[in-house]
């Protein structure tokens, strides 16, 4: 799959597929509901991410190795808030698709404010390097929040 999947809970569950080479700013979503991304085992244990739809593109962890940053032109920031019981690691997905560690230990109760660009994905993992989510901000010049919970 050569794209980024955007999930939006409208009256009918809608999936938008955009080509990675297209600018994310061309995608306009009007959603105000909370979206939850889960990384739970079969017993329901694990951490999940909660954020407002239309503010982030969430990329499937299975597609993480095919993602990379594009040249950033529109600055923004993401506030990562860890309300879970796990320590998190936050990686920038660089221009070649590699992961650059920015925050090694975001412990329970901690938060990190990260400057970024709209075209830059962020890979969030637990301490065991298991992917929780990969997000890319959609709104320029504002700070939007991703909250991690058990």
Steps between C-alpha positions, in 0.01 A plus 500: 500500500654831395308746711400629838169386644292764675212375714206726571188410700224673308144363490641242260852381590709654224855418393701753304807377313751758384821439316809557716644731236198730526508779754308423815368855499278405207302273731219677679310304760228637719478268798464581866475157656777331695691225322669216684795303372569176682801280559345242727572130531232231478425547872431871452824616665703779346509870423284695258514850355207743515476813286244714320426387148592735222807616690725205418555241233540168675709249311460129560796355694520225237575769240760681715798370302364653177465853643745790479499875556456741213666840482333699774359837404222556754613492864282368780543320831369193678450469876555136600336434839567166672210409730578129466692276739768430236815684404482623140760573233438763232677481164495736203469307172772667294531570126629150419244321718739438789401576856684769694447478876391836645363400839645183655295479817165672525401351835146477637372849578757673279432706187714616209439796269652428160544747217449342159363552149175379342682256275688325785374174656573413866534138612405432862604173665497349846823417686513161321502682162146382414320755283205676661423741217655712227352850465547800274354839596245655262466856630775760446620744766298348786577248770278192507513230767536123486417336835619148584291291741472140619 
